[in-house]
Amino acid sequence: MKLQRPKGTNDILPGESEKWQFVEETMRQVFATYHFSEIRTPIFEHYEVISRSVGDTTDIVTKEMYDFYDKGDRHITLRPEATAPVVRAYVENKKFAPEVQKPFKVYYTGPMFRYERPQAGRLREFHQIGVENFGSKNPATDVETIAMAKAFFDQLGVQNIKLVINSLGDSDTRKAYREALIGYLEQHLDALSSDSKRRLHENPLRVLDSKEKADIEIVKDAPSILDFLSEASQTHLADVTAMLDSLSIAYQVDQNMVRGLDYYNDTIFEFMTDIKGKELTLCGGGRYDSLVSYFDGPETPGFGFGLGVERLLMVLEAQGVTLPVAQTLDVYVVVLGASANLAALKLVQSLRNQGYAVERDVLNRKIKQQFKTAEEFGAKTIITLGESEVDSGDITVKNNVTRTEVVTTLATIQDNFDAVFSELTVKDV
């Protein structure tokens, strides 16, 4: 058997991992300006953590979860999304307590798992960035969080971003709308796809999100949930749109957008972009004011979003956005002969201890090959170290671009390389 990675997974190799690091660092910088802190939850959870929150009838639970019984006969699942684990952590660690400052604002990044058909930008093991904000019903929280997502995309250079919003109202709204929607869809029962027929009485709002052509045509004339909003939900939506307008954040209202999880209420949103005429969702989220209570915590409003890193990187590449990938190498040490091996070891370690990125030859290659390697690594400076340099203690440091040189001593470099490096690199600039 040929050993390969499991279907729907990917190896993130050097040259690509640097792009991931850049995205993650950008995330941390942007989210910190909004006073979000990082949270890390287990990769696997008890099955009920997911099923209770996202809904027993969702595709995630019925079709896509990697779940199993462990050796203690506990029903375990690899996390398919992160909101439910974060809510579980919020309740379990009593972050709702009065002494904890509110709102409680966290972000996360890490792998998620869903058993679905692998495709571009969507794998069975995928990586998600997201945020959760607990404790505020203020529509300004909705808008600030949406603005933060936009700031993140803007910082990365994502182009042609479109914000789409909708309101799912409160529980009374959805109850009344559910009945109206079922009544409408039953009139078109024969024309619905098999999945939509199944969802009709289980979760009819999910029919609105169907990608089947027949379903798309049918739902065009479906009743709008916006016509069923309670007074409080109408006010909340009006406040959100007014605040978006005040920040000059353009948006569209899509009455058929529902999101794929059952716990949302009031504001939901997606950021989309266009790639070769195809509209792709980059990010999605919304408000979930009942989810904490599902986990036996106190009634606590919440708002968050999630985005897939693989899809984000795919979009950036398609749009021609260049992310930094090359590691900066300050010094490459060319080592000539076995007699210089120990001295080279001491030299590179002393430079690293001073904070410089350093590489050396360890393969006993010819000098021409070593210089070629230094070029490929993009080394700023080169030090050649052989028996004569070891014996004399004198050494030459060369700028790899300008070819200018500084003659100094091994002792000087090992003690303080800053002056030599600055002289050479300033000349380069």
Summary of the structure (lengths in Angstrom):
residues: 429
radius of gyration: 28.2
end to end distance: 54.3
largest distance: 93.8
contacts: 1341
relative contact order: 0.11
helix: 43%
strand: 22%
